[in-house]
Amino acid sequence: MFQAHPIEGAAKAEFYRELLLQLSSLLGEERDPIANAANTSALLFEMMPNLNWAGFYFLRDNAELVLGPFQGKPACVRIPVGRGVCGAAVERKHSILVEDVHAFPGHIACDAASRSELVAPLIHNGGVLGVLDLDSPVAGRFDIDDQEAMERAVSIYLTASALQELPSVHATST
């Protein structure tokens, strides 16, 4: 059974190197994308400081994101593509780092305590399948190092998961 190991006193680069090794180990031979999303969310929420939400939204019918596995307070269930940080990441097909969510046009406040957000899209075969979303109650919590690490975490998730087992997830050409 997997056991997360605390990563104490490490510089950010070393912290993420160890966290991503733990994520690879955790997902191991598991191929179910829902199980892998649940464990990815749990590990990130447990190990990363200053998070109040970590989870996934999956794209449905190329029009809206639907809540997937997460850790944190109850969240918005459906987010239209193009709305909020998550919807914008799908539309733009790249990660979005927001230092102050109150300054982001169209931000969707699922948790009023959230001040900063980092969203990395799940891109497979050129299409977006969903997003990994991290929220923090600390303004400016995320930086480019966090963004790059979460893009690598998404890559680990996608590599481990048998994506064809999500029959209602569709890629978008947006």
N, C-alpha and C positions, 0 to 999 in steps of 0.2 A: 504494500500500500504506500502511496505517495505521502511524504511528510514535508511540508514547507519548512525551509530553514531560514531563520531571521538573517537579514543582511544588515549588519550594524557597522557604523563607522566607515563605510566604503564611500569613495568618491563616486559621483554620479555615473561615470562611465563604467566603473566596476560594479556598482549597484545594478545597472541595467544588464550588464553581461551576465551576472549571476541570476537575476530575475528571469531573463530569457532562457537560460539553461534550465532553470526550474520549470518554466512553462513547457519547454520541449519534453522534459522528463514526465511532467504531469499528463500531457496529452498522449505521449508514448505511442502505443499501437491502437489507441481508440480512434475510430473513424466516424463516429456519429457526430454530426455538426452541432446538434443541440446539446449533447453531453459536453462536447468540447467548449462550446460557448459558455455553458454554466461554470465549468471549472476554470476557464480563462478569467471570467468575471470575478469569481471568488478569489483566485490567486492575486489578481491585480488589486482588488479592494483590500485584501488582507495585508499585502506587502508594501503598497505604495502609500506614503504619508499624505495627509491632507486631502483625501478624497471623501466625498459624501455620496458618490454614485459611480458605478462602473458596470457597463453592460452593453448589450447588443440590441440593435433594431434590424429587422430583416425586410427587404424590399418585397412588396406584393403588387402584382399587376402593373409594374413599372410606374405606379402612381403614388404609393404611400409606403412609409415604413411602419412596421408593426413591431411592438415590443417583444423582445426575446428575453433570454436569461439575463439576470442582473443581480447586483447587490446594492442595497440602499433603500431609500424610501420608495413607496409606490410612485410610479411614473406615468407620463403621458402614454397612452396605448397606441395611438396612431398619429403619424406626422406626415403631412403631404410633402412630396418631393419639392424642393425649392423653399420650404419654410423652415425657419430656425436654423441652427448650426448643423444639425444632422441632415436636414433636407438639402441645405446648401452644399454639403460635402458630397451628397449623391449627385446633385446637379453638376457640380464642378469636377467630379471624379478625382478629387485630391483631398488630403487632410486639411483641416482647418483648426487653427489654434486661436483661441479668443481669450485675451488677457482680462477683459471686463465684459461679461455678457450683457450688461445693461447698455453698452455702447454698440452692440451688434444689432443692426436693423432686423426686425422680425423675430428676435430671440423668443423662444417659447419657454416660459418659466414653469417647469414641472415642480421644482423645489425652489422656493423663494430664497433659501440660504445659499444657493449656488452663485458664485461670483466669476468663476473662470471655467472654460470648457475646452476639451480637446477631442476632436472627432476624426477617426481614420476610416476611410471606406474599405469595404471588402471587395476587391476587384479580382475577378476571375474570368479568364478568356476575354478580356476587354470590357466586360459588363460589370455593373455594380450589383452585388448581392445583398448589401446591407452596410451597417457601420458598427464600429466599436466606439462607444461614447464614454468619456470620463468627465466628471464634474467635480469641482472643488469649491469649498466655502471661502477660499483664499484668492483674492484678486491677484493675477499675475502668477499663479501657481505653476503653470506650464510654460516650457520654453522649447527651443528647437531640439534639444537633446531628448526631451520627453516625447516630442512629436516623432522623431526618428526611431526611438525605441518602440513606440506603439505601432508604427508602421511595420517594424520587424515582428512585433507580437502578432499582428494581423497576418503576416506572411506565415508564421509558424502555425497559427490557427488554420489558415487555408490549406496549407500543405498536409496537416494532420487529418483534416475533415474530408469525408466522402461527400462532396457537395451535391452529387446527384440524388442523395437521400432527402433533400429538401424539395419535394415536388412542387410546392407553390411559390418558390423563390424564382424570380425571373431576372435575367440580366437586362440592362437598359442600354440603349445606344445613345442616350443623351450626352 
